Amino acid sequence: MVSEYEIKKQICDIGKRIYNRGMVASNDGNISVKISDNEFLCTPTGVSKGFMTPEYICKVDAEGKVIQAYAGFKPSSEIKMHMRVYKERPDVKSVVHAHPMYATAFAIAGIPLTQPIMPEAVIALGCVPIAEYGTPSTEEIPNAVSKYLQHFDAVLLENHGALAYSDSLLSAYHKMESVEFYAQLLYLSKQLGGPKELSDSQVQRLYEIRRKFGMTGKHPADLCPNNKAGLPSCHSCGNNCGGNCSTAKADNDLVAEITRRVMEQMGKH
């Protein structure tokens, strides 16, 4: 079993990675890890993620209240956002929030990452929606993020940054890397005349590969009513279901609402 001290060292290592990769500036960003049902380690507020040592790391309960913190340190001001993820996604063991340059640019421009442009992004992320703007450190951001937690493992935060979460600290960090790489490739391809998207059949085959891999987490391949009905999935459930699939009304309503939001964001550009 990994000790708390080792986990704190791992958090510091990931903090250095996101800082050295330019995913945060100054004291931006925050990281947390779930160590029990009511204990979480998290980065402190007002500290650069590139210069942390284990004694910087705080421990909080499921309400975000301090269990342990060295003098001069207190939990990240965004701890409410992390706690909402853990509450609504019991499978999640770690949350990473950063401001990666390209992904944040898309969040500021109001453009979700929904175009299927490369196999790795389709399999790992599917697509990355934008959670509506909320004031940092308030319940507004957790409430906005909540709408997407059951169907995506990463979201952009409107005019703010990006959030990724997974069943391990390293996996959550890798998802953040994947979001930024996806955003950078999409940006660059737009400068070259626009990306050539994968076809519906190519995306469906990639979704099938994901299911065969038995990958953990949430994904649009799991959201699609076609998939629930045993039919081929469609990317982000955008246009291919055709109203021919049959699921419970509650599921259909949820799918329709998420699809409407994503398509509205895409239609603005």
C-alpha positions in Angstrom: 0.0 0.0 0.0 1.4 3.4 -1.0 1.9 5.7 2.0 0.5 9.2 2.2 3.9 10.6 2.0 4.6 8.9 -1.3 1.3 10.2 -2.7 2.2 13.7 -1.6 5.5 13.3 -3.5 3.6 12.1 -6.5 1.3 15.2 -6.4 4.4 17.4 -6.2 5.9 15.6 -9.3 2.7 16.1 -11.3 2.6 19.7 -10.2 6.1 20.2 -11.6 5.0 18.5 -14.8 2.1 20.8 -15.4 4.2 23.8 -14.5 7.1 22.8 -16.7 4.8 22.1 -19.6 3.3 25.6 -19.4 -0.1 24.3 -18.3 -0.2 26.8 -15.4 1.4 30.1 -14.6 2.3 31.5 -11.2 0.1 29.9 -8.6 -2.6 28.6 -11.0 -4.1 25.1 -11.0 -4.8 22.5 -8.4 -4.5 18.7 -7.9 -6.2 16.3 -5.5 -6.1 12.6 -4.7 -8.7 10.5 -2.9 -7.1 8.3 -0.2 -10.2 7.1 1.6 -14.0 7.7 1.5 -13.5 10.8 3.7 -9.9 11.8 3.2 -8.3 13.7 0.3 -4.9 15.1 -0.3 -4.8 18.4 -2.2 -2.5 21.2 -3.3 -2.6 24.4 -1.3 -3.8 27.8 -2.5 -1.4 30.5 -3.4 1.5 28.3 -4.2 3.2 27.6 -7.5 2.7 24.0 -8.6 6.2 23.9 -9.9 7.9 24.4 -6.5 6.0 22.3 -4.1 7.4 19.8 -1.6 5.4 17.1 0.3 4.9 19.3 3.4 2.9 21.7 1.3 0.1 19.2 0.6 -3.1 19.5 2.7 -5.5 16.8 3.8 -9.3 17.5 3.8 -12.5 15.6 4.4 -15.4 15.0 1.9 -16.7 18.5 2.7 -13.4 20.2 1.9 -12.7 20.9 5.6 -9.1 20.8 6.8 -8.0 17.6 8.5 -4.3 18.4 8.4 -2.2 21.3 7.0 1.1 22.7 7.9 1.3 26.3 9.2 0.9 28.8 6.4 -0.9 26.4 4.1 -4.6 25.9 3.4 -6.4 23.9 0.7 -6.9 25.1 -2.8 -9.7 27.6 -3.2 -11.2 25.3 -5.9 -11.6 22.4 -3.5 -15.4 22.6 -3.9 -15.0 21.7 -7.6 -12.9 18.6 -6.7 -15.3 17.5 -4.0 -18.2 17.6 -6.4 -16.4 15.3 -8.9 -15.6 12.8 -6.1 -19.2 12.9 -4.8 -20.8 12.3 -8.2 -18.1 10.0 -9.7 -17.2 7.3 -7.1 -14.8 5.7 -9.6 -12.6 8.9 -9.6 -9.5 8.8 -7.5 -7.8 12.0 -8.7 -8.7 15.4 -10.1 -6.4 17.8 -12.0 -7.3 21.4 -12.9 -5.0 23.5 -15.1 -4.9 26.3 -17.6 -3.2 24.6 -20.6 -2.7 27.3 -23.3 -4.5 25.8 -26.3 -7.4 24.1 -24.4 -8.0 27.3 -22.4 -8.0 29.3 -25.6 -10.8 27.1 -26.9 -12.6 27.5 -23.5 -12.3 31.3 -23.8 -13.5 31.3 -27.4 -16.5 29.1 -26.4 -15.5 26.3 -28.8 -15.8 22.7 -27.4 -13.4 20.0 -28.5 -15.9 17.8 -30.4 -14.3 17.2 -33.8 -13.1 13.7 -34.4 -9.6 14.4 -35.8 -7.3 11.6 -34.5 -7.9 8.1 -33.2 -6.2 8.5 -29.9 -8.4 11.5 -28.9 -11.6 9.7 -30.1 -10.7 6.6 -28.0 -9.4 8.4 -24.9 -11.7 11.4 -24.7 -14.4 11.2 -27.3 -15.0 14.9 -27.0 -14.6 17.6 -24.4 -17.6 19.9 -23.8 -17.5 23.3 -22.1 -19.0 23.8 -18.7 -20.7 27.2 -18.3 -18.8 30.0 -16.6 -18.8 30.1 -12.9 -17.1 32.4 -10.3 -14.0 30.6 -9.0 -14.2 29.2 -5.4 -18.0 29.3 -5.4 -20.6 26.6 -6.0 -21.2 28.0 -9.5 -18.3 26.0 -11.1 -19.2 22.7 -9.3 -22.8 23.1 -10.5 -21.8 23.8 -14.0 -19.3 20.8 -14.1 -21.9 18.5 -12.6 -23.9 18.4 -15.8 -21.1 16.6 -17.6 -19.6 14.3 -15.0 -21.6 11.2 -15.9 -20.6 11.3 -19.6 -17.1 12.8 -19.9 -13.7 12.4 -18.2 -12.6 16.0 -19.0 -14.3 19.3 -19.5 -13.3 22.8 -20.5 -14.3 25.5 -18.0 -15.7 28.5 -19.9 -13.2 31.5 -19.7 -11.2 29.6 -17.1 -9.3 26.4 -18.0 -9.7 22.6 -18.1 -10.6 19.8 -15.7 -9.6 16.2 -16.0 -10.3 13.3 -13.6 -9.7 9.6 -13.5 -9.1 6.5 -11.4 -5.5 7.4 -10.6 -3.4 10.5 -10.4 -1.2 9.6 -13.4 -4.3 8.8 -15.5 -5.9 12.2 -14.6 -2.7 14.0 -15.6 -2.5 12.0 -18.8 -6.1 13.0 -19.7 -5.1 16.7 -19.1 -2.2 16.2 -21.5 -4.5 14.6 -24.0 -6.9 17.5 -23.9 -4.1 20.0 -24.5 -2.6 17.9 -27.4 -6.1 17.6 -28.9 -6.7 21.3 -28.7 -3.3 22.2 -30.1 -3.7 19.9 -33.1 -7.2 21.2 -33.7 -6.0 24.8 -33.6 -3.1 24.1 -35.9 -5.2 22.2 -38.4 -7.6 25.1 -38.5 -4.7 27.4 -39.6 -4.0 25.0 -42.5 -7.5 25.2 -43.9 -9.5 23.1 -41.5 -9.2 19.5 -40.2 -10.2 16.5 -42.2 -12.5 14.8 -39.8 -12.7 11.0 -39.3 -15.9 9.5 -40.9 -18.8 8.3 -38.9 -17.9 4.7 -39.7 -14.2 5.3 -38.6 -15.4 6.8 -35.3 -17.8 3.9 -34.7 -14.9 1.4 -35.2 -12.8 3.4 -32.7 -15.6 3.3 -30.2 -15.8 -0.4 -30.6 -12.0 -0.7 -30.0 -12.5 1.3 -26.8 -15.2 -1.1 -25.6 -13.0 -4.1 -26.4 -10.1 -2.5 -24.4 -12.5 -2.3 -21.4 -11.2 1.2 -20.7 -12.4 2.8 -17.4 -14.1 6.1 -17.0 -17.0 7.7 -18.9 -17.1 8.4 -22.6 -19.6 9.4 -25.3 -19.5 5.9 -26.6 -21.3 4.9 -23.4 -23.7 7.8 -23.7 -25.1 7.0 -27.1 -28.6 5.5 -27.1 -27.6 3.4 -30.2 -24.9 1.8 -28.0 -27.4 1.0 -25.2 -29.6 -0.6 -27.8 -26.8 -2.8 -29.1 -26.3 -0.7 -32.2 -23.2 1.1 -33.5 -22.3 4.2 -31.5 -22.1 7.7 -32.9 -19.6 10.4 -32.1 -21.0 12.6 -29.2 -24.5 11.4 -30.1 -24.7 14.4 -32.4 -26.5 13.5 -35.6 -26.5 9.8 -36.2 -29.1 8.3 -33.9 -31.9 9.4 -36.2 -34.6 8.9 -33.5 -34.7 5.2 -34.2 -33.2 4.1 -30.9 -35.3 3.2 -27.8 -34.2 3.8 -24.2 -35.8 5.0 -21.0 -37.3 8.5 -21.3 -35.0 9.8 -18.5 -31.9 8.7 -20.5 -33.3 10.2 -23.7 -34.0 13.5 -22.0 -30.5 13.7 -20.6 -28.9 12.8 -23.9 -31.0 15.4 -25.7 -30.0 18.1 -23.2 -26.3 17.4 -23.4 -26.4 17.1 -27.2 -28.3 20.4 -27.5 -25.7 22.2 -25.4 -22.8 20.8 -27.4 -24.4 21.5 -30.8 -25.3 25.1 -29.7 -21.7 25.7 -28.8 -20.6 24.3 -32.2 -23.2 26.3 -34.1 -21.8 29.6 -32.8 -18.7 29.2 -34.9 
